[in-house]
Amino acid sequence: MTYKHKLLINFTSLFAVFTLLLLGYQYNRERQYKREVVESRLRGYTDLVAGAAQAAQSDDHHVYLPRLRSLLPPDLRLTIISPTGTVLYESGDHTTRGMANHRTRPEVAAALLQGEGSDVRFSDTESRTLFYFAKAYKPFVVRVAMPYDASLKALMRADYWFLWFMLMVFAVVLVALIFISDKFGKSVTGLRNFIRAADRGLVDYDHLEFPHSELGDIGRAITRQYRQLEDRNREIDRQRERLSRHFHYLEGGIGLFNAEGDMQYANPRFMQYVNAILDRPTPDLNRLWQAQAFAPAQEFRTLHSGSRPLTEAAPVFRYTLRAGSMTCAVQLLMYADGGGEMTLYDVTASEKTKLLKQQMSNNITHELRTPVSSIRGYLETILECPQLTLERMRLFAQKALAQTLRLTDLIRDVALISKMEEAPQLIPTETLRPAEVMAGIADDLHDALQAASMQLVCDIPANLTMQGNVSLVYALFRNLTENSIRYAGPHTEVRVNCYNATPDCLYFSFSDTGRGVPEEHLPRLFERFYRVSEGRTRNEGGTGLGLSIVRNAVRFHHGDISVRNRKEGGLEFLFTLRR
């Protein structure tokens, strides 16, 4: 039922009840008036009888009252009653002897109490219904009665002109109510439809209509204010989306926390940096406040907790910390409401890049010179020493081939790194499963793992997917595995773990239980051609570019990587891959 119909029904019902009450009141008033008219006529008769009785100065009413009967209507019954209720005179043919006491008759009791009274009832004496009227005089009560027949009933019946008048007024008011409820109903229905549409976010402002009334003006004002609010909210959402994207692709890590210190937002780099700094990787960023590395930040946050005026300058605190191979710059900014933001930047990246560029040409020249010199020496020996035996010549040729293969691997790795750095947009991507990639690596390196008595444990969910380049992801995990096989030592365990997965990023830990690396070498492990000890790469195989390829593969997938020694022993790589 629409509001218009409800309003019309309520108003109509209310006015109908009012009309019925008014009609009932007026009907009773009309009947009372007609009754008073009849009583007025009968009162004239009682006054006439009482005047005659008082003029006769006689207590014998049978002497003068019969003569008075000729002046009264023939059907009028006259009775004289004493104050004690005894019938002194009866105008009919009935004898007064033996008549019951009339003091309790309603009209007589009212006359004795109030001066006059009336009643309509059936008379046993007359055997018909009479209209009685009694009035008290001194020292008696005069009562007259007339038949309550059709003519008297018609005389006492209320007129119905007022009923017809009220019905016409009701009809006019009903039409007015329809008009008023229509205007109110349109306004309220418009507001209700607007609210329902607003709840669903489907408000059609161009087709909203309100009548020209005060309620319609209110409806238009509400919709106008709501539209402005929606526009402001959309602008806020756009700015929030821009800010979210800015945070997401920020070069540094940023985390936002409330007044209680609970992290409300953190971009992937912040998650990566915090887990690189903490002793153990965890998805619960609130644990950073208990870490010793973040103790200065926690002390500063506690010192500046609580709300402040917006006009007051925001407290800022900066310091640096070391975590494995990473040097991190920490900045804490406190908001006016007691919350704040923490930003983390890897300040070693620029220095590493600069140093890498300085050493790049020398390293490549040095690394190319060794296999080229070896190949040249072997070939010159074969050509200049014809007396060499076939077996000796074959040995030199095999060594030259090995150096050629090493040179080929070196050129391939350099080309791969250059492509990732200079033309990453040309590298195709597809949906892949890291667990399947690791399964392929486990098969490919099965013999090498067995030879080193090493165990490879993969803790990556089988249904985990990401968008990336299969070859680069394969090279990433394979180089890390081969690095552990070469340097971790025999009888060790290699474990690959995806310790956290969000809609945006996958967080991995790659660790072994081997010898580890001295702390002073950790910051430079990802440098191209860097060696922990001289000749280590050549003696144990590899091109010296494996971990550099790992770092570039992680960066291609918009992630970060860091390395540290495990407290339990061995080396641990922590890195992220964008999904």
Long-range contacts (C-beta under 8 A, 24 or more apart in sequence): 2-185, 2-189, 3-184, 3-185, 3-188, 3-189, 3-192, 4-181, 4-182, 4-184, 4-185, 4-186, 4-188, 4-189, 5-185, 7-181, 7-184, 7-185, 7-188, 8-177, 8-178, 8-181, 8-185, 11-177, 11-180, 11-181, 12-174, 12-177, 15-170, 15-173, 15-174, 15-177, 16-170, 19-166, 19-169, 19-170, 22-166, 23-162, 23-163, 23-166, 26-162, 26-166, 27-158, 27-162, 27-163, 30-158, 30-159, 30-162, 31-156, 31-157, 31-158, 34-155, 34-156, 34-157, 34-158, 35-118, 35-156, 37-155, 38-131, 38-133, 38-152, 38-155, 38-156, 39-116, 39-118, 39-133, 42-118, 42-131, 42-133, 42-144, 42-146, 43-116, 43-133, 43-135, 45-72, 45-76, 45-78, 45-144, 46-133, 46-134, 46-135, 46-137, 46-142, 46-143, 46-144, 47-135, 48-72, 49-78, 49-80, 49-142, 49-144, 50-135, 50-137, 50-142, 53-80, 53-137, 53-140, 53-142, 54-137, 61-88, 61-89, 62-89, 65-89, 65-91, 73-146, 75-146, 75-147, 76-144, 76-145, 76-146, 77-126, 77-130, 77-144, 77-145, 77-146, 78-142, 78-143, 78-144, 79-142, 79-143, 79-144, 79-145, 80-140, 80-141, 80-142, 80-143, 81-108, 81-134, 81-140, 81-141, 81-142, 81-143, 82-139, 82-140, 82-141, 83-112, 83-136, 83-139, 83-140, 83-141, 88-140, 92-125, 92-126, 94-125, 102-143, 105-132, 105-134, 105-143, 106-132, 107-132, 107-133, 107-134, 107-143, 108-134, 108-141, 108-143, 110-134, 111-135, 111-136, 111-141, 111-143, 112-136, 112-141, 120-148, 183-211, 183-213, 183-215, 183-216, 184-213, 184-215, 186-210, 186-211, 186-216, 187-211, 187-213, 187-215, 187-216, 187-218, 187-219, 188-215, 190-216, 190-219, 191-219, 191-222, 194-219, 194-222, 194-223, 194-226, 198-226, 203-227, 203-230, 248-504, 251-345, 252-343, 252-344, 252-345, 252-346, 253-343, 253-344, 253-345, 254-341, 254-342, 254-343, 254-344, 255-285, 255-341, 255-342, 255-343, 255-344, 256-339, 256-340, 256-341, 257-339, 257-340, 257-341, 257-342, 258-338, 258-339, 259-305, 259-306, 259-307, 259-337, 259-338, 259-339, 261-286, 261-289, 261-301, 262-286, 264-339, 268-502, 268-504, 268-505, 268-558, 268-559, 268-576, 268-578, 269-344, 269-560, 269-576, 270-342, 270-343, 270-344, 271-500, 271-502, 271-505, 271-507, 271-576, 272-507, 272-559, 272-560, 272-562, 272-574, 272-575, 272-576, 273-326, 273-328, 273-344, 273-346, 273-560, 274-344, 275-507, 275-574, 276-323, 276-324, 276-326, 276-328, 276-560, 276-562, 276-564, 276-574, 277-321, 277-323, 277-326, 277-328, 279-567, 281-499, 281-500, 281-507, 281-509, 281-574, 282-499, 282-500, 283-499, 283-500, 283-507, 293-321, 293-323, 294-330, 296-330, 297-330, 297-332, 297-342, 300-332, 300-334, 301-332, 301-334, 301-340, 304-334, 305-338, 306-338, 307-336, 307-337, 307-338, 308-336, 309-336, 310-336, 312-336, 320-347, 323-562, 323-564, 324-522, 324-562, 324-563, 324-564, 324-565, 325-522, 325-523, 325-524, 325-525, 325-526, 325-562, 325-563, 325-564, 326-523, 326-562, 327-523, 346-560, 348-523, 352-523, 352-524, 352-526, 352-527, 355-527, 356-527, 356-528, 359-527, 359-528, 359-529, 360-528, 363-528, 363-529, 363-544, 364-414, 364-529, 366-529, 367-410, 367-529, 367-543, 367-544, 368-407, 368-410, 370-538, 371-403, 371-404, 371-406, 371-407, 371-410, 372-403, 372-407, 374-399, 374-400, 374-403, 375-400, 375-403, 375-404, 375-407, 378-403, 406-543, 409-543, 410-543, 410-545, 413-543, 413-545, 413-546, 413-548, 413-549, 414-545, 416-475, 416-549, 416-552, 417-528, 417-545, 417-548, 417-549, 417-552, 420-472, 420-549, 420-552, 420-553, 420-555, 420-556, 421-552, 424-556, 427-469, 427-472, 427-556, 428-469, 429-467, 429-468, 429-469, 430-467, 430-468, 430-469, 430-470, 431-465, 431-466, 431-467, 432-465, 432-466, 432-467, 432-468, 432-470, 432-473, 433-462, 433-463, 433-464, 433-465, 434-460, 434-464, 434-466, 434-473, 434-477, 434-498, 434-506, 434-508, 434-577, 435-460, 435-461, 435-462, 435-464, 436-462, 437-470, 437-473, 437-474, 437-477, 438-477, 438-496, 440-474, 441-474, 441-477, 441-478, 441-481, 444-478, 445-478, 445-481, 445-482, 445-485, 448-482, 448-485, 449-485, 449-494, 452-485, 452-490, 452-492, 453-490, 453-491, 454-484, 454-485, 454-488, 454-490, 454-491, 454-492, 454-493, 454-494, 455-492, 455-493, 455-494, 456-481, 456-493, 456-494, 456-496, 457-493, 457-494, 457-495, 457-496, 458-495, 458-496, 459-495, 459-496, 459-497, 459-498, 460-496, 460-497, 460-498, 460-508, 461-498, 461-501, 464-498, 464-501, 464-506, 465-579, 466-506, 466-557, 466-577, 466-578, 466-579, 467-578, 467-579, 468-556, 468-557, 468-577, 468-578, 469-556, 469-557, 472-553, 472-556, 472-557, 473-553, 473-557, 473-577, 475-549, 475-550, 475-553, 476-549, 476-550, 476-553, 476-554, 477-510, 479-546, 479-547, 479-549, 479-550, 480-510, 480-547, 480-550, 480-573, 482-542, 482-546, 483-546, 483-547, 484-512, 484-514, 484-571, 486-540, 486-541, 486-542, 487-514, 487-515, 487-517, 487-536, 487-540, 488-512, 488-513, 488-514, 488-515, 488-570, 488-571, 489-514, 489-515, 492-570, 502-579, 503-579, 504-578, 504-579, 505-559, 505-576, 505-577, 505-578, 505-579, 506-576, 506-577, 506-579, 507-574, 507-576, 508-573, 508-574, 508-575, 508-576, 508-577, 509-572, 509-573, 509-574, 510-572, 510-573, 510-575, 511-566, 511-570, 511-571, 511-572, 511-573, 512-570, 512-571, 513-566, 513-568, 513-569, 513-570, 514-569, 514-570, 514-571, 515-569, 515-570, 516-565, 516-566, 516-569, 516-570, 516-571, 517-563, 517-565, 517-571, 519-565, 522-563, 522-564, 522-565, 525-563, 526-550, 526-551, 526-561, 526-563, 550-575
